[in-house]
Amino acid sequence: MNTPNSLTLLLFLFFTFVALGYAWSCAVFPYKACRSCRGVDFFRSPVFRAIRLCRRCDGSGRTLRAGRRAYNSYLRARRSFRNAQERNRRNDDH
């Protein structure tokens, strides 16, 4: 192998490994700490120390990771497509 081809192969393997690692981590750990409240679930006001829930995460302290959100939308689109095919198949039979 010459140098450019081996470098290309190494980069391809590296990015494949990184992508598979990210996909695995999104499957195992689908949630991350909320950016706004940093996973604390609420805010305290500086004056009277009143508590209010975080609007971004609705007080859960967690949000879906971007990879998991993309995977969920892929599953919804696939499910919708398969249901449409099934409806068409049932309509053609009758």
N, CA, C and O atoms as a MOPAC input file, in Angstrom:
PM7 MOZYME 1SCF
protein

 N      0.83800 1    -1.19100 1     0.00000 1
 C      0.00000 1     0.00000 1     0.00000 1
 C      0.87300 1     1.24100 1     0.00000 1
 O      1.90700 1     1.30100 1     0.66500 1
 N      0.43600 1     2.21300 1    -0.75300 1
 C      1.17000 1     3.46300 1    -0.69700 1
 C      0.62600 1     4.31500 1     0.44900 1
 O     -0.41100 1     3.98500 1     1.02500 1
 N      1.30700 1     5.39500 1     0.78000 1
 C      1.00000 1     6.18700 1     1.97500 1
 C     -0.38900 1     6.82800 1     1.95500 1
 O     -1.09300 1     6.73000 1     2.96000 1
 N     -0.82500 1     7.47500 1     0.87500 1
 C     -2.15800 1     8.09500 1     0.92500 1
 C     -3.28400 1     7.08400 1     1.14800 1
 O     -4.24000 1     7.37600 1     1.86700 1
 N     -3.18400 1     5.91600 1     0.54700 1
 C     -4.24200 1     4.92300 1     0.72000 1
 C     -4.27800 1     4.38200 1     2.14700 1
 O     -5.35900 1     4.18100 1     2.70200 1
 N     -3.12400 1     4.14800 1     2.74100 1
 C     -3.11600 1     3.64100 1     4.11100 1
 C     -3.60100 1     4.71600 1     5.08800 1
 O     -4.27200 1     4.40500 1     6.07200 1
 N     -3.26100 1     5.98100 1     4.81400 1
 C     -3.75100 1     7.06800 1     5.66100 1
 C     -5.27100 1     7.20100 1     5.54400 1
 O     -5.95400 1     7.41700 1     6.54500 1
 N     -5.79200 1     7.07500 1     4.34700 1
 C     -7.23700 1     7.13100 1     4.13500 1
 C     -7.92700 1     5.98400 1     4.86000 1
 O     -8.97500 1     6.17500 1     5.47800 1
 N     -7.34600 1     4.80400 1     4.78600 1
 C     -7.91900 1     3.65300 1     5.46800 1
 C     -7.91100 1     3.85000 1     6.98100 1
 O     -8.88900 1     3.52800 1     7.65600 1
 N     -6.82400 1     4.37200 1     7.50500 1
 C     -6.74700 1     4.61900 1     8.94600 1
 C     -7.77200 1     5.65900 1     9.39400 1
 O     -8.41200 1     5.49300 1    10.43200 1
 N     -7.92900 1     6.72500 1     8.61900 1
 C     -8.94000 1     7.73500 1     8.95200 1
 C    -10.35100 1     7.16300 1     8.87900 1
 O    -11.19600 1     7.45800 1     9.72400 1
 N    -10.59300 1     6.35000 1     7.87000 1
 C    -11.90700 1     5.72400 1     7.74800 1
 C    -12.19100 1     4.81900 1     8.94200 1
 O    -13.28000 1     4.86800 1     9.51300 1
 N    -11.23000 1     4.00400 1     9.31600 1
 C    -11.40700 1     3.13100 1    10.47500 1
 C    -11.59200 1     3.93000 1    11.76300 1
 O    -12.40700 1     3.56400 1    12.61000 1
 N    -10.84300 1     5.01600 1    11.91300 1
 C    -10.95800 1     5.84000 1    13.10300 1
 C    -12.34800 1     6.45800 1    13.21800 1
 O    -12.97100 1     6.39500 1    14.27800 1
 N    -12.83600 1     7.05600 1    12.13200 1
 C    -14.15100 1     7.70300 1    12.17700 1
 C    -15.27600 1     6.67600 1    12.30900 1
 O    -16.30300 1     6.95700 1    12.92800 1
 N    -15.08900 1     5.49200 1    11.73400 1
 C    -16.06700 1     4.42100 1    11.92000 1
 C    -16.12400 1     4.00300 1    13.37700 1
 O    -17.20700 1     3.81500 1    13.93100 1
 N    -14.96700 1     3.85800 1    13.99600 1
 C    -14.89500 1     3.49600 1    15.41300 1
 C    -15.55100 1     4.56800 1    16.28400 1
 O    -16.27600 1     4.24300 1    17.22400 1
 N    -15.30400 1     5.82700 1    15.98300 1
 C    -15.89900 1     6.92200 1    16.75200 1
 C    -17.42300 1     6.93300 1    16.57400 1
 O    -18.15100 1     7.11400 1    17.54900 1
 N    -17.90700 1     6.74400 1    15.35700 1
 C    -19.35000 1     6.74700 1    15.10200 1
 C    -20.03500 1     5.57700 1    15.80800 1
 O    -21.10700 1     5.74900 1    16.38800 1
 N    -19.43400 1     4.40300 1    15.76500 1
 C    -20.01700 1     3.25000 1    16.44800 1
 C    -19.99900 1     3.44000 1    17.96100 1
 O    -20.93700 1     3.04000 1    18.65100 1
 N    -18.94100 1     4.04600 1    18.47100 1
 C    -18.87600 1     4.32900 1    19.89900 1
 C    -19.94900 1     5.31500 1    20.32700 1
 O    -20.55800 1     5.14800 1    21.38300 1
 N    -20.18500 1     6.33400 1    19.52200 1
 C    -21.22600 1     7.31100 1    19.84600 1
 C    -22.60500 1     6.66800 1    19.76900 1
 O    -23.45900 1     6.93300 1    20.61500 1
 N    -22.82900 1     5.82900 1    18.77000 1
 C    -24.11800 1     5.14000 1    18.65100 1
 C    -24.34200 1     4.23400 1    19.85500 1
 O    -25.45200 1     4.18300 1    20.38500 1
 N    -23.32100 1     3.52300 1    20.29500 1
 C    -23.43600 1     2.66600 1    21.47500 1
 C    -23.74300 1     3.49900 1    22.71700 1
 O    -24.60700 1     3.13100 1    23.51200 1
 N    -23.04300 1     4.61800 1    22.88700 1
 C    -23.26800 1     5.43500 1    24.07700 1
 C    -24.66100 1     6.05900 1    24.06200 1
 O    -25.26100 1     6.22900 1    25.12400 1
 N    -25.19300 1     6.40500 1    22.88400 1
 C    -26.55900 1     6.93400 1    22.80600 1
 C    -27.58300 1     5.85200 1    23.12400 1
 O    -28.64500 1     6.14600 1    23.67100 1
 N    -27.27400 1     4.60100 1    22.78400 1
 C    -28.19400 1     3.51100 1    23.09400 1
 C    -28.18400 1     3.19900 1    24.58400 1
 O    -29.23300 1     2.91200 1    25.16100 1
 N    -27.01600 1     3.25200 1    25.21400 1
 C    -26.90000 1     2.89900 1    26.63100 1
 C    -27.28000 1     4.07300 1    27.52700 1
 O    -27.95600 1     3.89000 1    28.53900 1
 N    -26.85200 1     5.26700 1    27.16000 1
 C    -27.11700 1     6.47000 1    27.95100 1
 C    -27.85300 1     7.49000 1    27.08100 1
 O    -27.21800 1     8.40700 1    26.56100 1
 N    -29.18900 1     7.35900 1    26.90500 1
 C    -29.89900 1     8.24300 1    25.97300 1
 C    -30.07600 1     9.67100 1    26.48200 1
 O    -30.35400 1    10.57000 1    25.68800 1
 N    -29.92500 1     9.89800 1    27.77100 1
 C    -30.14800 1    11.23100 1    28.32600 1
 C    -28.84500 1    11.87500 1    28.75800 1
 O    -27.88200 1    11.19400 1    29.11200 1
 N    -28.83300 1    13.20300 1    28.72400 1
 C    -27.71200 1    13.97600 1    29.24400 1
 C    -28.27500 1    15.02000 1    30.19600 1
 O    -29.48100 1    15.26300 1    30.21900 1
 N    -27.41000 1    15.62600 1    30.97100 1
 C    -27.85900 1    16.66800 1    31.89000 1
 C    -28.32800 1    17.87700 1    31.09000 1
 O    -27.75000 1    18.21800 1    30.05800 1
 N    -29.36400 1    18.50800 1    31.57300 1
 C    -29.92000 1    19.68300 1    30.91200 1
 C    -28.88100 1    20.80200 1    30.88800 1
 O    -28.20300 1    21.04500 1    31.88700 1
 N    -28.75600 1    21.48000 1    29.75400 1
 C    -27.79300 1    22.57400 1    29.65000 1
 C    -28.18900 1    23.77400 1    30.48500 1
 O    -27.33400 1    24.48700 1    31.00900 1
 N    -29.46900 1    23.99100 1    30.60600 1
 C    -29.92700 1    25.18600 1    31.28000 1
 C    -29.78300 1    25.08900 1    32.80000 1
 O    -29.23400 1    25.99000 1    33.43500 1
 N    -30.27800 1    23.99400 1    33.37800 1
 C    -30.23200 1    23.86700 1    34.84200 1
 C    -29.07600 1    22.98600 1    35.31300 1
 O    -28.90100 1    22.78700 1    36.51500 1
 N    -28.28200 1    22.45300 1    34.37200 1
 C    -27.14300 1    21.59100 1    34.66600 1
 C    -27.53800 1    20.32900 1    35.44700 1
 O    -26.74800 1    19.81500 1    36.23900 1
 N    -28.74900 1    19.84000 1    35.22300 1
 C    -29.20600 1    18.61200 1    35.84300 1
 C    -29.74500 1    18.76900 1    37.25000 1
 O    -30.01500 1    17.76400 1    37.90900 1
 N    -29.91300 1    19.99900 1    37.74100 1
 C    -30.38300 1    20.23400 1    39.10500 1
 C    -31.90600 1    20.21500 1    39.17800 1
 O    -32.44900 1    20.04500 1    40.27000 1
 N    -32.60600 1    20.38000 1    38.08700 1
 C    -34.06300 1    20.35000 1    37.95300 1
 C    -34.74500 1    21.67200 1    38.25500 1
 O    -35.89700 1    21.84700 1    37.86000 1
 N    -34.11400 1    22.59300 1    38.92000 1
 C    -34.79900 1    23.82000 1    39.30100 1
 C    -33.80800 1    24.96600 1    39.39300 1
 O    -32.59300 1    24.77500 1    39.34300 1
 N    -34.36900 1    26.17400 1    39.53100 1
 C    -33.58500 1    27.38700 1    39.74600 1
 C    -34.03300 1    28.01800 1    41.05700 1
 O    -35.18700 1    27.87400 1    41.45900 1
 N    -33.14900 1    28.69400 1    41.70100 1
 C    -33.51300 1    29.47100 1    42.89600 1
 C    -33.37800 1    30.94100 1    42.56100 1
 O    -32.40900 1    31.36400 1    41.93100 1
 N    -34.36300 1    31.71300 1    42.99000 1
 C    -34.27600 1    33.14300 1    42.73200 1
 C    -33.26100 1    33.75900 1    43.69300 1
 O    -33.13400 1    33.29700 1    44.82700 1
 N    -32.54500 1    34.78000 1    43.26700 1
 C    -31.50400 1    35.34600 1    44.12200 1
 C    -32.04400 1    36.11900 1    45.31500 1
 O    -31.32000 1    36.27700 1    46.29800 1
 N    -33.27000 1    36.60600 1    45.27900 1
 C    -33.77300 1    37.47000 1    46.33900 1
 C    -34.46100 1    36.68800 1    47.44800 1
 O    -34.01800 1    36.71800 1    48.59600 1
 N    -35.53900 1    35.99000 1    47.11300 1
 C    -36.32200 1    35.30100 1    48.13300 1
 C    -36.05100 1    33.80000 1    48.17100 1
 O    -36.68100 1    33.07800 1    48.94500 1
 N    -35.14000 1    33.33200 1    47.36300 1
 C    -34.76100 1    31.93000 1    47.28000 1
 C    -35.93500 1    31.02300 1    46.89300 1
 O    -35.99300 1    29.86200 1    47.30000 1
 N    -36.86100 1    31.56200 1    46.10900 1
 C    -37.99000 1    30.77500 1    45.63100 1
 C    -37.50100 1    29.78900 1    44.56900 1
 O    -36.53000 1    30.05600 1    43.86100 1
 N    -38.17100 1    28.67200 1    44.47100 1
 C    -37.79100 1    27.63000 1    43.52100 1
 C    -38.73900 1    27.67000 1    42.33400 1
 O    -39.95400 1    27.78900 1    42.49100 1
 N    -38.15500 1    27.56900 1    41.13500 1
 C    -38.97800 1    27.39100 1    39.93400 1
 C    -38.34600 1    26.30900 1    39.08700 1
 O    -37.12300 1    26.18900 1    39.03200 1
 N    -39.18200 1    25.51900 1    38.42500 1
 C    -38.69500 1    24.41600 1    37.61100 1
 C    -38.07800 1    24.92500 1    36.32500 1
 O    -38.44400 1    25.98600 1    35.81900 1
 N    -37.15700 1    24.17400 1    35.81400 1
 C    -36.49500 1    24.50700 1    34.54900 1
 C    -37.49100 1    24.34800 1    33.40600 1
 O    -38.20200 1    23.34500 1    33.33800 1
 N    -37.54600 1    25.33600 1    32.50400 1
 C    -38.47800 1    25.26800 1    31.38500 1
 C    -37.97500 1    24.34300 1    30.28900 1
 O    -38.78100 1    23.72800 1    29.59100 1
 N    -36.68000 1    24.23000 1    30.12400 1
 C    -36.13200 1    23.43100 1    29.04400 1
 C    -36.39800 1    21.93800 1    29.24200 1
 O    -36.77100 1    21.24300 1    28.29700 1
 N    -36.20800 1    21.44700 1    30.46300 1
 C    -36.36600 1    20.01100 1    30.72600 1
 C    -37.62900 1    19.69700 1    31.51000 1
 O    -37.84500 1    18.53800 1    31.86500 1
 N    -38.46100 1    20.67300 1    31.79100 1
 C    -39.69400 1    20.52100 1    32.57100 1
 C    -39.43400 1    19.95400 1    33.95900 1
 O    -40.25600 1    19.21300 1    34.49800 1
 N    -38.31100 1    20.29700 1    34.52200 1
 C    -38.00400 1    19.88700 1    35.88600 1
 C    -37.46100 1    18.48500 1    36.03600 1
 O    -37.37100 1    17.98600 1    37.15700 1
 N    -37.09500 1    17.83300 1    34.94900 1
 C    -36.54300 1    16.48200 1    35.05700 1
 C    -35.02600 1    16.50600 1    35.20100 1
 O    -34.44800 1    15.56900 1    35.75100 1
 N    -34.37600 1    17.54900 1    34.72300 1
 C    -32.91700 1    17.63700 1    34.78100 1
 C    -32.22200 1    16.88800 1    33.66500 1
 O    -30.99300 1    16.86600 1    33.60700 1
 N    -33.00200 1    16.26500 1    32.76200 1
 C    -32.41300 1    15.46600 1    31.68900 1
 C    -33.01400 1    15.85900 1    30.34500 1
 O    -34.18400 1    16.23100 1    30.26400 1
 N    -32.20800 1    15.77200 1    29.29800 1
 C    -32.68700 1    15.96600 1    27.93500 1
 C    -32.11600 1    14.85700 1    27.05900 1
 O    -31.07400 1    14.28200 1    27.37200 1
 N    -32.80600 1    14.56300 1    25.95900 1
 C    -32.32200 1    13.53400 1    25.04000 1
 C    -31.07700 1    14.01800 1    24.30800 1
 O    -30.96900 1    15.19100 1    23.95200 1
 N    -30.15300 1    13.11200 1    24.09100 1
 C    -28.95500 1    13.44800 1    23.32200 1
 C    -29.32200 1    13.55700 1    21.84800 1
 O    -30.33300 1    13.00600 1    21.41300 1
 N    -28.50800 1    14.25900 1    21.09100 1
 C    -28.80600 1    14.51300 1    19.67600 1
 C    -28.85600 1    13.21400 1    18.87900 1
 O    -29.73000 1    13.05100 1    18.02700 1
 N    -27.94600 1    12.29800 1    19.13600 1
 C    -27.94600 1    11.02500 1    18.41400 1
 C    -29.17700 1    10.20800 1    18.69900 1
 O    -29.72200 1     9.58200 1    17.79000 1
 N    -29.63200 1    10.19500 1    19.93500 1
 C    -30.83100 1     9.44600 1    20.28800 1
 C    -32.06200 1    10.10200 1    19.67900 1
 O    -32.98400 1     9.40100 1    19.26200 1
 N    -32.10100 1    11.43200 1    19.61800 1
 C    -33.21700 1    12.13100 1    18.99500 1
 C    -33.29600 1    11.78900 1    17.50600 1
 O    -34.38700 1    11.58700 1    16.97300 1
 N    -32.14900 1    11.72400 1    16.83700 1
 C    -32.11700 1    11.36400 1    15.41500 1
 C    -32.57400 1     9.91800 1    15.21700 1
 O    -33.31800 1     9.63000 1    14.28000 1
 N    -32.14000 1     9.01600 1    16.08100 1
 C    -32.53700 1     7.61400 1    15.98800 1
 C    -34.03900 1     7.45800 1    16.21000 1
 O    -34.68800 1     6.68200 1    15.50900 1
 N    -34.59600 1     8.18400 1    17.17300 1
 C    -36.03100 1     8.11800 1    17.43100 1
 C    -36.83300 1     8.63300 1    16.24500 1
 O    -37.87000 1     8.06100 1    15.91000 1
 N    -36.37300 1     9.70300 1    15.60700 1
 C    -37.09900 1    10.22200 1    14.44100 1
 C    -36.99500 1     9.24200 1    13.26600 1
 O    -37.94400 1     9.10700 1    12.49300 1
 N    -35.85900 1     8.56200 1    13.12400 1
 C    -35.71100 1     7.52500 1    12.09400 1
 C    -36.70700 1     6.39400 1    12.35000 1
 O    -37.35500 1     5.92000 1    11.41700 1
 N    -36.83400 1     5.95800 1    13.60600 1
 C    -37.77800 1     4.89200 1    13.92700 1
 C    -39.22100 1     5.30600 1    13.65400 1
 O    -40.01100 1     4.50700 1    13.15200 1
 N    -39.57300 1     6.56400 1    13.98600 1
 C    -40.92300 1     7.03500 1    13.71400 1
 C    -41.20500 1     7.05500 1    12.21100 1
 O    -42.28600 1     6.65000 1    11.78400 1
 N    -40.25400 1     7.51800 1    11.40800 1
 C    -40.44200 1     7.56700 1     9.95700 1
 C    -40.55700 1     6.15800 1     9.37900 1
 O    -41.38400 1     5.91800 1     8.49900 1
 N    -39.74800 1     5.24000 1     9.85800 1
 C    -39.78900 1     3.86100 1     9.37900 1
 C    -41.11500 1     3.20200 1     9.73800 1
 O    -41.71300 1     2.50900 1     8.91500 1
 N    -41.57300 1     3.41800 1    10.96800 1
 C    -42.84400 1     2.85900 1    11.41800 1
 C    -44.00100 1     3.42700 1    10.59200 1
 O    -44.91300 1     2.69200 1    10.21400 1
 N    -43.96400 1     4.72000 1    10.31500 1
 C    -45.00800 1     5.35200 1     9.51700 1
 C    -45.02200 1     4.79100 1     8.09500 1
 O    -46.08900 1     4.53700 1     7.53600 1
 N    -43.84800 1     4.60100 1     7.51500 1
 C    -43.75100 1     4.05500 1     6.16300 1
 C    -44.28400 1     2.62600 1     6.11900 1
 O    -45.01900 1     2.26700 1     5.19900 1
 N    -43.91800 1     1.81100 1     7.10400 1
 C    -44.37700 1     0.42300 1     7.12700 1
 C    -45.88700 1     0.34700 1     7.34200 1
 O    -46.55200 1    -0.50100 1     6.74700 1
 N    -46.43200 1     1.22100 1     8.18500 1
 C    -47.87900 1     1.24000 1     8.38800 1
 C    -48.60200 1     1.64500 1     7.11200 1
 O    -49.65600 1     1.09200 1     6.79800 1
 N    -48.04500 1     2.60700 1     6.37000 1
 C    -48.66000 1     3.02400 1     5.10800 1
 C    -48.62500 1     1.88000 1     4.09800 1
 O    -49.59200 1     1.68000 1     3.36300 1
 N    -47.53400 1     1.13300 1     4.04900 1
 C    -47.45400 1    -0.01300 1     3.15600 1
 C    -48.48800 1    -1.07000 1     3.53200 1
 O    -49.13900 1    -1.64800 1     2.66100 1
 N    -48.63400 1    -1.31500 1     4.81100 1
 C    -49.60300 1    -2.30600 1     5.27500 1
 C    -51.03100 1    -1.87900 1     4.93500 1
 O    -51.84400 1    -2.70500 1     4.51900 1
 N    -51.33900 1    -0.58900 1     5.11100 1
 C    -52.67200 1    -0.09800 1     4.74300 1
 C    -52.92500 1    -0.27800 1     3.24000 1
 O    -54.01000 1    -0.69000 1     2.83100 1
 N    -51.91300 1     0.03400 1     2.42800 1
 C    -52.06500 1    -0.11800 1     0.97300 1
 C    -52.26400 1    -1.57900 1     0.60600 1
 O    -53.06300 1    -1.89400 1    -0.27700 1
 N    -51.55100 1    -2.46800 1     1.27100 1
 C    -51.66300 1    -3.89800 1     0.98200 1
 C    -53.06900 1    -4.39700 1     1.35600 1
 O    -53.65700 1    -5.19600 1     0.62700 1
 N    -53.60600 1    -3.92600 1     2.49200 1
 C    -54.95300 1    -4.33300 1     2.90700 1
 C    -56.01400 1    -3.78600 1     1.94900 1
 O    -56.98900 1    -4.47100 1     1.64100 1
 N    -55.82000 1    -2.54200 1     1.47800 1
 C    -56.78600 1    -1.96300 1     0.54300 1
 C    -56.75900 1    -2.65300 1    -0.80700 1
 O    -57.79500 1    -2.77000 1    -1.46200 1
 N    -55.58700 1    -3.11300 1    -1.23600 1
 C    -55.49700 1    -3.81600 1    -2.52300 1
 C    -56.15200 1    -5.19300 1    -2.45600 1
 O    -56.66500 1    -5.67600 1    -3.46500 1
 N    -56.14400 1    -5.82600 1    -1.29800 1
 C    -56.73200 1    -7.15700 1    -1.15600 1
 C    -58.24800 1    -7.11200 1    -1.22500 1
 O    -58.86400 1    -8.07800 1    -1.67400 1
 N    -58.85800 1    -6.03800 1    -0.80300 1
 C    -60.31900 1    -5.96700 1    -0.78400 1
 C    -60.84400 1    -5.29000 1    -1.97200 1
 O    -62.05800 1    -5.14500 1    -2.11400 1

